[in-house]
């Protein structure tokens, strides 16, 4: 029994397709030349060394065989003994451990990545440049997650019924919430709306900036890559459709457009009481992003903010594009394997013009925060919705008992309960609504329960992510036999600043 590289590559691609869900599905085009494709023509020098270098593959197979074959032999030759003694669970764990070690070998990952680049190029899932850059960035992440989740001893041995199911509390269907307090416990606020403009609160909500510092007028709009209007694509007379001064529907936005929009804000509203930013600052060039490019982009964006956001309180939160690779936000429970502290520390230092010390410290720790605005008796919860996100593969590795990633829902409940007792009203800000199709369905159920319980405390929810100007209505479904559940909240979802794809830049 030898675990060949083909098996690893198949496993890798299954995981990779999940990561590239949006990128590939939106732009996939599988075509073939009319002439015969010569396999070696598509290989770089390094790829040829991997593909034709038999020695490294043989060494890899031998290395794995030496480790796993004794365990397999023991299992197959002494099956009857194992069934009666219960040792089979231990053997399964030994095999699973070796599979995990094999997947984590540098040689395994290098070969898998090189072969995957080749497949990506041959099927023309993207250009050679994108294939050769994106797979090395996402590959180690996908393999690590697969090794620690799908191929973990607990998962393999439990699902194959070779080991008993671990005694882990089941994920609850209904979360425990504090009982409502008596009505006279806190100050009641009149529901009557004021007709006096001086008493109205004016809030600007901006989302999904996707500022592209590499956008340049004159570069090709239809370049065949996920994002265009930038080098090294065709320019000037060589471009069939050159990019315009203010942007294009097939590209992220230039600095010129963002500054023009922010200059317009004071003329759009009579006053600015609060400005909200619900995340996604970097462009969609996910194949080229690194922690360094992310830091540079968020710093440039913060410098633009400093130029225009000088008086009104500014409240930003984190989007899924702020990490590299995109969507990768490990919880603190797996900090020995992966950490996102580099991003949280970066944003904390870049946002210190607008947020207090305690808020910045909370961002550094978890990526979410609570801020009090005493002038309006308001508490703002800036949540990190990447812990809701299906494409955040790190969530597959968190401990099974951590059904609430980073225990953020518990934190939200504690904040709401404290605000209720103090008679404060609450805004919830996040990049993605818990009811978004990209969120785990269970999170949406839990979040709806929380909103239903604190419907008199939560007075505003603000999100982005979809790039559309829309809203979600949240219902109380706690009464199962209710045919018409009560609407208990509205989540406002802002349109995007970016024009990508086929959107008109906007704000609310």
C-alpha positions, -999 to 999 in steps of 0.1 A, spaced: 0 0 0 16 32 -12 0 67 -8 8 81 -43 10 118 -51 -22 115 -73 -42 109 -41 -27 139 -24 -34 161 -55 -70 150 -57 -75 158 -20 -58 191 -24 -80 201 -54 -112 192 -35 -102 216 -8 -89 242 -32 -122 244 -51 -139 254 -19 -114 282 -14 -117 294 -50 -155 292 -50 -161 328 -59 -129 333 -80 -133 303 -102 -171 300 -106 -173 337 -117 -147 334 -144 -141 297 -152 -136 290 -189 -123 255 -198 -111 255 -234 -86 235 -254 -64 243 -284 -74 227 -318 -39 214 -320 -26 187 -298 -14 199 -264 21 188 -256 24 182 -219 60 193 -215 53 226 -233 33 238 -203 60 230 -177 85 254 -163 120 242 -156 111 237 -119 79 219 -128 98 195 -151 121 187 -123 92 177 -101 73 158 -128 102 139 -143 124 137 -113 115 101 -103 139 101 -74 120 125 -53 87 107 -58 102 73 -50 118 87 -19 85 102 -9 66 69 -14 93 49 4 93 74 33 55 70 37 56 32 32 82 27 59 59 45 84 24 33 75 29 -3 62 37 -18 96 5 -3 110 -16 -15 80 0 -50 83 -8 -52 120 -44 -42 113 -50 -66 84 -31 -96 97 -46 -95 132 -81 -82 125 -98 -108 148 -76 -99 177 -82 -62 171 -120 -67 171 -119 -85 204 -94 -64 222 -103 -29 211 -68 -22 199 -82 -13 164 -89 23 176 -53 27 186 -41 13 152 -65 37 134 -51 66 153 -15 55 144 -24 53 107 -42 86 108 -12 102 125 11 90 97 -13 103 70 -13 137 87 25 137 89 28 127 53 5 156 42 25 180 62 59 170 47 75 198 27 81 174 -2 44 164 -3 33 201 -4 59 211 -30 49 183 -54 12 188 -48 15 226 -55 36 221 -86 12 196 -101 -18 217 -92 -3 247 -110 1 225 -140 -36 214 -139 -48 249 -133 -28 261 -164 -38 231 -187 -75 235 -179 -71 273 -183 -89 280 -150 -69 311 -149 -39 326 -167 -5 310 -161 5 340 -140 -25 337 -117 -22 299 -114 15 301 -106 9 327 -79 -24 318 -63 -18 281 -57 14 285 -37 -4 310 -15 -35 289 -8 -19 254 -11 -2 252 23 -33 266 40 -56 240 24 -33 211 30 -28 221 67 -66 224 72 -72 190 55 -45 173 75 -59 186 108 -96 182 101 -107 158 73 -77 135 80 -75 140 117 -75 108 138 -107 119 155 -125 124 122 -112 94 102 -115 69 130 -149 80 143 -165 81 109 -151 47 100 -166 34 132 -132 21 144 -133 44 175 -161 54 197 -175 89 192 -158 113 216 -179 127 244 -183 162 232 -213 184 239 -236 187 209 -240 221 193 -271 236 208 -302 243 188 -312 271 211 -286 291 229 -290 301 266 -300 338 269 -305 358 301 -341 364 311 -356 398 302 -354 423 329 -385 441 342 -397 470 321 -392 496 349 -356 485 355 -342 510 331 -351 543 314 -376 538 286 -370 558 254 -399 573 234 -406 556 201 -419 589 187 -397 602 159 -386 638 160 -394 661 130 -367 685 142 -336 681 119 -314 692 148 -324 662 168 -320 637 139 -288 616 137 -270 616 103 -249 585 97 -229 577 66 -223 540 59 -196 530 35 -185 495 27 -164 473 4 -139 499 -7 -115 475 -26 -91 503 -33 -66 493 -60 -34 513 -58 -22 497 -90 -52 508 -110 -39 529 -139 -58 547 -167 -52 532 -201 -46 496 -191 -66 467 -206 -101 463 -191 -107 428 -204 -74 412 -195 -86 376 -189 -77 378 -152 -100 382 -122 -90 419 -119 -78 442 -147 -70 478 -154 -35 474 -140 0 463 -150 14 441 -165 -16 440 -189 -18 457 -223 -16 495 -222 -25 524 -245 -28 515 -282 -22 478 -274 -53 477 -251 -86 468 -269 -106 485 -241 -84 509 -221 -94 517 -185 -109 551 -179 -99 579 -155 -125 571 -128 -126 533 -130 -144 505 -148 -171 479 -142 -145 451 -145 -120 466 -121 -116 478 -85 -114 515 -79 -86 540 -81 -77 566 -54 -91 594 -76 -127 579 -74 -125 574 -36 -113 609 -29 -140 623 -52 -167 604 -33 -154 615 1 -152 652 -11 -189 649 -20 -201 636 14 -205 670 31 -228 681 3 -249 649 5 -259 653 41 -265 684 63 -242 671 90 -220 641 98 -227 626 133 -211 592 126 -192 575 98 -193 537 95 -170 515 74 -179 478 72 -148 464 58 -131 450 27 -104 475 20 -79 456 -4 -86 448 -40 -96 415 -55 -61 405 -66 -61 376 -42 -34 357 -61 -9 385 -55 -17 394 -19 7 389 10 7 403 45 30 431 33 7 441 5 -23 440 28 -5 463 53 5 487 26 -31 488 12 -48 493 46 -22 520 55 -29 539 22 -66 536 29 -62 549 64 -43 579 51 -72 587 28 -95 585 58 -73 608 78 -76 634 51 -114 635 51 -126 620 85 -114 647 108 -144 655 130 -172 630 131 -166 597 150 -154 570 127 -162 533 133 -145 507 111 -147 469 112 -128 441 95 -138 424 62 -128 390 48 -104 406 22 -82 421 49 -62 389 53 -37 371 32 -46 346 20 -81 360 17 -107 347 41 -81 332 65 -89 341 101 -78 314 125 -93 315 160 -70 318 191 -77 281 199 -53 271 171 -27 298 177 0 271 179 -6 264 142 -17 297 127 -22 333 139 -39 364 125 -23 387 151 -2 404 124 -34 419 109 -51 428 141 -20 446 154 -16 464 121 -52 476 120 -51 486 156 -21 509 149 -37 523 117 -70 531 134 -57 548 165 -68 582 153 -105 573 158 -107 546 185 -99 545 222 -71 525 238 -95 498 252 -111 494 218 -78 490 201 -66 465 226 -98 444 220 -91 446 182 -56 433 188 -69 404 208 -100 392 188 -106 416 159 -139 428 174 -147 455 200 -173 474 220 -172 513 220 -194 536 241 -207 568 227 -221 586 258 -234 616 238 -261 595 224 -263 569 251 -251 544 225 -229 513 226 -214 501 193 -204 464 188 -179 461 160 -180 424 154 -157 402 133 -180 383 110 -151 363 95 -159 339 124 -193 333 107 -178 328 72 -180 294 53 -149 301 33 -128 307 65 -113 272 63 -95 277 96 -129 272 114 -127 235 104 -98 231 127 -112 247 158 -120 223 187 -154 206 183 -166 220 216 -160 255 203 -194 257 184 -193 295 188 -160 305 170 -138 327 193 -169 327 216 -180 359 199 -218 352 202 -213 348 239 -195 381 240 -223 398 220 -249 385 245 -228 398 275 -225 432 259 -262 434 250 -272 423 285 -250 449 301 -263 476 278 -299 466 285 -293 469 323 -277 504 318 -305 516 295 -281 520 266 -291 514 229 -268 493 207 -256 493 171 -241 462 157 -215 467 129 -200 439 108 -188 431 74 -213 403 66 -248 398 79 -253 366 99 -282 359 75 -259 361 44 -257 330 22 -220 330 29 -225 326 67 -229 292 84 -267 286 87 -264 277 124 -249 311 131 -279 328 114 -302 308 137 -283 318 168 -280 354 158 -317 357 151 -324 343 186 -301 370 201 -318 398 181 -352 386 192 -342 386 228 -327 421 227 -350 436 201 -357 466 224 -319 473 229 -306 468 193 -316 499 173 -293 495 143 -274 468 124 -250 477 96 -232 454 72 -218 451 37 -201 422 17 -228 416 -9 -219 449 -29 -257 454 -32 -279 481 -16 -303 460 4 -315 449 38 -323 418 58 -354 414 80 -348 393 111 -377 373 125 -384 357 159 -389 320 151 -388 309 187 -425 300 186 -425 270 162 -462 270 155 -463 306 145 -473 310 109 -464 347 109 -433 352 131 -427 386 145 -402 409 127 -377 419 154 -349 436 135 -335 451 102 -300 447 90 -289 475 66 -265 463 39 -246 490 22 -237 491 -15 -200 489 -24 -175 517 -32 -159 493 -58 -174 490 -92 -163 453 -93 -182 437 -109 -208 457 -129 -217 479 -99 -221 516 -96 -200 530 -67 -222 541 -39 -227 547 -1 -256 550 22 
